[in-house]
Amino acid sequence: MTVNVLLPSASAVGILIAALARVVWLVVTGRLVPHGQLDDVRADRDKQLARADAEVARWRSAYEYSEQARRIDAGHTGQILANVTAVAAALPAPAGEPAGGSDAAAVA
């Protein structure tokens, strides 16, 4: 019976030491953290995303309300312009000007 069979080879020990050194390095630099801490970070991130989504929804609602008000305002402006044009056309021409106002005289 030989003793070499019972002892691990030097390359296996080297690989094990390198892996252990890598794990220690990850822990020291903060890249490897406990699962509970990772869950806390994920929960905080999810809360921030939920707040951001709520803010986006609030701004989208404000934009849609603003656009609806703008469309209503544009419709009212068109109606007012049509009414003013109808009233101006219905007014009698001033004395000494041809029918249609001064624009008609300038074109003719």
VOBA-1610 file (N, C-alpha, C; in pm, whole numbers, padded with zeros to 5 digits, always signed):
BEGIN
Met+00085-00117+00000Met+00000+00000+00000Met+00090+00123+00000Thr+00049+00221-00083Thr+00130+00342-00095Thr+00059+00459-00028Val+00137+00552+00019Val+00085+00669+00088Val+00031+00771-00012Asn+00078+00770-00135Asn+00037+00866-00236Asn-00113+00858-00267Val-00171+00746-00252Val-00313+00729-00281Val-00398+00804-00179Leu-00357+00808-00058Leu-00436+00870+00047Leu-00422+01023+00050Leu-00314+01075+00003Leu-00293+01220+00004Leu-00347+01283-00124Pro-00414+01399-00112Pro-00462+01465-00233Pro-00344+01518-00314Ser-00367+01528-00441Ser-00258+01576-00526Ser-00239+01726-00504Ala-00123+01775-00541Ala-00090+01916-00523Ala-00177+02005-00609Ser-00216+01961-00726Ser-00299+02045-00813Ser-00440+02062-00755Ala-00495+01959-00694Ala-00628+01970-00633Ala-00624+02065-00514Val-00519+02057-00435Val-00504+02149-00323Val-00488+02292-00374Gly-00414+02310-00479Gly-00396+02443-00537Gly-00527+02501-00588Ile-00607+02418-00653Ile-00738+02463-00702Ile-00829+02501-00586Leu-00827+02419-00481Leu-00909+02448-00364Leu-00867+02578-00296Ile-00738+02600-00283Ile-00689+02724-00221Ile-00723+02845-00309Ala-00711+02831-00440Ala-00745+02941-00531Ala-00894+02974-00523Ala-00979+02872-00515Ala-01123+02895-00505Ala-01157+02963-00373Leu-01094+02917-00266Leu-01119+02977-00136Leu-01071+03123-00132Ala-00957+03149-00192Ala-00906+03286-00199Ala-01002+03374-00279Arg-01057+03321-00385Arg-01153+03396-00468Arg-01279+03430-00388Val-01331+03335-00313Val-01449+03359-00230Val-01420+03465-00125Val-01304+03454-00059Val-01267+03554+00041Val-01257+03692-00024Trp-01197+03699-00141Trp-01185+03827-00212Trp-01322+03885-00248Leu-01416+03802-00291Leu-01551+03849-00324Leu-01623+03902-00200Val-01604+03835-00088Val-01667+03880+00036Val-01605+04012+00082Val-01474+04023+00076Val-01404+04144+00122Val-01442+04264+00036Thr-01455+04246-00095Thr-01488+04358-00184Thr-01637+04388-00189Gly-01719+04305-00123Gly-01862+04332-00117Gly-01941+04279-00235Arg-01881+04197-00317Arg-01952+04141-00432Arg-02030+04016-00396Leu-01995+03956-00287Leu-02065+03837-00239Leu-02125+03872-00103Val-02258+03874-00096Val-02328+03918+00025Val-02424+03808+00069Pro-02466+03811+00194Pro-02564+03713+00242Pro-02698+03730+00171His-02774+03622+00166His-02902+03621+00096His-03000+03722+00156Gly-03001+03735+00287Gly-03091+03832+00352Gly-03062+03974+00311Gln-02935+04008+00301Gln-02897+04142+00259Gln-02938+04165+00113Leu-02922+04064+00031Leu-02963+04074-00110Leu-03114+04095-00120Asp-03190+04024-00036Asp-03336+04043-00036Asp-03374+04185+00006Asp-03302+04240+00104Asp-03329+04379+00147Asp-03303+04477+00033Val-03194+04458-00038Val-03161+04547-00150Val-03265+04535-00260Arg-03308+04413-00287Arg-03411+04394-00390Arg-03544+04457-00348Ala-03579+04446-00220Ala-03704+04506-00171Ala-03698+04659-00184Asp-03584+04717-00151Asp-03568+04862-00167Asp-03579+04903-00312Arg-03518+04826-00400Arg-03526+04856-00543Arg-03670+04847-00592Asp-03744+04745-00547Asp-03882+04729-00589Asp-03969+04846-00540Lys-03941+04895-00418Lys-04015+05012-00367Lys-03985+05136-00452Gln-03860+05154-00489Gln-03823+05269-00572Gln-03889+05259-00709Leu-03894+05140-00766Leu-03960+05123-00895Leu-04109+05149-00885Ala-04172+05106-00776Ala-04315+05130-00758Ala-04342+05280-00745Arg-04255+05352-00671Arg-04271+05498-00661Arg-04253+05565-00796Ala-04155+05518-00873Ala-04131+05576-01006Ala-04250+05549-01098Asp-04307+05429-01091Asp-04423+05397-01173Asp-04543+05484-01135Ala-04561+05508-01006Ala-04671+05594-00962Ala-04650+05737-01011Glu-04526+05783-01008Glu-04495+05918-01057Glu-04521+05930-01207Val-04484+05827-01281Val-04510+05825-01426Val-04660+05828-01452Ala-04734+05749-01376Ala-04880+05747-01394Ala-04941+05884-01361Arg-04888+05949-01258Arg-04940+06082-01221Arg-04912+06184-01331Trp-04792+06184-01386Trp-04758+06277-01493Trp-04836+06246-01620Arg-04857+06117-01649Arg-04934+06080-01768Arg-05077+06129-01754Ser-05135+06114-01635Ser-05271+06161-01611Ser-05280+06313-01628Ala-05180+06384-01575Ala-05179+06530-01589Ala-05166+06570-01735Tyr-05084+06498-01811Tyr-05068+06529-01953Tyr-05199+06505-02028Glu-05264+06392-02002Glu-05390+06363-02071Glu-05496+06466-02037Tyr-05502+06508-01910Tyr-05597+06612-01870Tyr-05568+06744-01942Ser-05440+06778-01951Ser-05399+06901-02018Ser-05435+06896-02167Glu-05410+06781-02230Glu-05443+06769-02373Glu-05593+06776-02396Gln-05671+06718-02306Gln-05816+06725-02319Gln-05862+06871-02307Ala-05807+06944-02212Ala-05842+07085-02195Ala-05800+07166-02317Arg-05684+07134-02374Arg-05638+07206-02493Arg-05731+07182-02612Arg-05776+07057-02629Arg-05870+07028-02739Arg-06002+07100-02720Ile-06051+07104-02596Ile-06176+07176-02569Ile-06158+07324-02597Asp-06045+07380-02554Asp-06015+07521-02577Asp-06006+07551-02727Ala-05942+07462-02802Ala-05931+07482-02947Ala-06069+07480-03012Gly-06157+07391-02965Gly-06294+07387-03018Gly-06370+07515-02987His-06354+07564-02865His-06422+07689-02829His-06367+07807-02908Thr-06237+07809-02930Thr-06178+07917-03008Thr-06233+07915-03151Gly-06247+07798-03208Gly-06305+07787-03343Gly-06449+07836-03347Gln-06526+07801-03245Gln-06665+07847-03240Gln-06672+07999-03224Ile-06587+08055-03139Ile-06586+08200-03119Ile-06546+08270-03249Leu-06447+08219-03319Leu-06404+08278-03445Leu-06516+08273-03549Ala-06587+08161-03555Ala-06699+08150-03649Ala-06809+08249-03613Asn-06837+08265-03484Asn-06941+08360-03442Asn-06900+08504-03471Val-06774+08537-03445Val-06727+08673-03472Val-06733+08702-03622Thr-06695+08605-03703Thr-06702+08623-03849Thr-06846+08643-03894Ala-06939+08565-03837Ala-07081+08579-03874Ala-07135+08715-03831Val-07097+08761-03713Val-07144+08892-03665Val-07085+09003-03752Ala-06957+08992-03787Ala-06893+09096-03869Ala-06956+09101-04007Ala-06992+08986-04061Ala-07055+08984-04193Ala-07197+09041-04187Ala-07263+09027-04074Ala-07401+09075-04060Ala-07408+09226-04034Leu-07301+09289-03995Leu-07302+09432-03969Leu-07318+09509-04100Pro-07390+09618-04094Pro-07405+09699-04217Pro-07272+09767-04251Ala-07249+09790-04377Ala-07127+09856-04422Ala-07131+10003-04380Pro-07019+10061-04346Pro-07017+10204-04312Pro-07057+10288-04434Ala-07105+10405-04409Ala-07149+10493-04516Ala-07030+10527-04607Gly-07047+10516-04735Gly-06946+10551-04833Gly-06857+10434-04871Glu-06873+10317-04812Glu-06792+10200-04851Glu-06883+10100-04920Pro-06828+10027-05016Pro-06910+09925-05082Pro-06938+09810-04986Ala-07036+09729-05018Ala-07073+09614-04935Ala-06954+09518-04929Gly-06930+09461-04813Gly-06818+09368-04796Gly-06702+09430-04724Gly-06704+09559-04701Gly-06600+09624-04623Gly-06485+09673-04708Ser-06380+09720-04641Ser-06266+09778-04710Ser-06183+09674-04784Asp-06188+09549-04742Asp-06114+09444-04812Asp-06168+09423-04953Ala-06300+09433-04969Ala-06359+09416-05100Ala-06317+09530-05193Ala-06303+09650-05141Ala-06263+09763-05222Ala-06118+09750-05264Ala-06034+09694-05177Ala-05893+09680-05209Ala-05872+09574-05315Val-05955+09471-05318Val-05941+09364-05417Val-05990+09411-05551Ala-06097+09491-05555Ala-06157+09536-05681Ala-06077+09642-05745
//
